[in-house]
Amino acid sequence: MRYLIVILMMVCLTSCGSKQVSTGENKQNQELVNSKIAQKDFKIDATWAYPLASNTLNQLGANNGLGVGNNGSRINLQGNSDYLKIENDSAYGDLSYFGERRFSGGYNTPNGILFRNRLEDYSATFNEKKQRHEISFRVSHQTESFDINLDVYSSGNSHITVSSAYRTTIKYDGNIAIEE
């Protein structure tokens, strides 16, 4: 009986492993990500939003006002079309915003973070120690300006931080769209 339990535990532990990506696939994926960033031609699809938790968002999360499974500090965006795209010297973005506005945007102002404009102060470096691309830039839309920081890993996983004088800071997780 004791041997049966040990064998069952070993089977359970070994079957819980994740899928390993072959070294060839990983290297190819890394090269593709590197070339897209070097060419300033990539798109990140946001999958999670991390707003700065506030009393209002925590109350909404506690009452399922943000949807089932979400809370005031983590919101699932899967199924939405939230994205950030860099194309040469321009940036395009449509990201859901959950947080507090410091100033009113006025009439006909989008609730989310929306921009389609030229990049300003673009900087891209590769951090050897952390094995990631660190990209920062500024982009404007109407009267609002956004400071955006991106961390893009060779796997395609990405972190986006958006700051503005008009809103509280919000972060997003996503994946770079790998299309050859």
N, C-alpha and C positions, 0 to 999 in steps of 0.2 A: 504494500500500500504506500509505503514511504517513497519507494522508487517511482511509482506512478505520479505522485504529487510533484516530485522533482522533475520528471520528464515533462509534465504539463506546464510547469513554471518556465522551463527552458524554451518550450515551444512558444509560449505566450510572449516571452521577452524577445526572442529572435524574430517573431512575426510583426513586432511593433516598429521595426526599422523603417526609415524613410527611403524613398527612391534615390538612388545615387545617380548623379549625372556623370556621364563618362567624361574623362579628361579632354577628349577631342571636342565634345559638344561644349564643354565649359570654356575651353580656349577659343573656340569659334564665336561663342556668345560674347566673350570678353572683347575680342577684336572688333566685333560688330558694334558693341556699345562704345568702345573707344573711338571708332571712326565716325559714328553718328555725332558724338560730342565734339570731336575735332572739326567736323563740317558744319557745326551749328544747325543740325537738321534732325530733330528728335521730338517725340511726343511722350508725355508721361500721363498715364491714366490713373487718377486718384482712386484709391479703394477705401481708405479710412480717413476721417477728419478728427483732429484732436484740438478742440477749442480750449481756450483758457477757461477753466471751470469757474462759474459764478453761481450765485444763489439762484438766479432765475433758471439757468440751464440745469442745475441740480434738481430743482422742483419739477421741471418739465420731464427730466429723465425718470424721476421717481414715479411720476404719474403716467408713464408710457407716452408722453407727448412727443418724444423723439423717435418713436417706433420701438417695437419689441426687441430686446437685446441691446439697445443703445443706452448710454447714460450721459451725464453732463460733460464728461471729458473724453468720450470715445464714441464716434458715430460711424456706422457702416454706410459707405457710399456705393457699394457694389450694386450694379443695376442702373446707376445714374450715369450720365455722360460727362462727369467732371474730368477736366484735362488741363494740361499746360503744354504748350507747343512752342518750340523755338525753331524759327525758319530764317536762316541767314542773319539779318540784322533786325528781325521783328519777333515779337512775342505775342502769342494768342493764349488766352486762358478763359475758362468758364468753370469756376469752382464754387460749390455751395458754401455759404458762410453761416456759421453758427457762433454767435458771440454778441457783443454789445458795441453799438456805434457810439463814438464820443461826440460826434456832431451830426446833425441831420444832413442827409444827402440832397435834400430838396426834391422837387417833383421829377418824375421820369428817371429816377436813379435806380439802377439795379440793386436788388437785395444781396445778391451773391457777389463774388469777386469776378468781375468781367473786364477784360482788357484786350485790345487789338491795336498795338502801337509799336513804334520803334524801341529797340533796346537802348538803355542808357547805362553807362558805367559797367559794362559787361566784363566779367573776370572769370576765367576758368583755369583751375590748377588741378593737378593730380597729387593727392596726399599718399606718398609711398607707404608711410607707417600704417595708415588706416585702410589702404587699398581702395580709395574712392576718389571720384571726381568731385571737387567743390566748386560750385558755380554760383555767382551772385550777380544780380543786375537790378536795375530800377526800370519800371514801366509805368506809364500814366494812362488814366482813362478819365475824360472830362476834367473835373476839378480834383480828382484823387490820384495820389501817387503811391505805388506799392514797391516796397523793398522785398526782393525775393532771394532766398538762399536755397540752393539745391545740393543735396548729397546723393550722388548716383554711384552705386556699386557695380562691379563688373557683372554680377548676376542679373542686373537690370532693376533691382530693388532701389527705390528712391524715397528720399525724405524731402518734403517741401516746407519751408517756413515763409509765411507771408505777414509782413508788418506794414502798418499804415498809420498815419497820424489821426485818421478818422475812426479807426476800429481797433479792437483788441487783437493781439497777435493770434494766429491760428496755424496749426501744423497739419500736414497731410502725409500719408504713406501711399505709395503707388508703385507702379512698374513701368519701365520704359517700354514702349511698343516696339517689339522686334519684328520688323518686316523687311525682307530683303528685296 
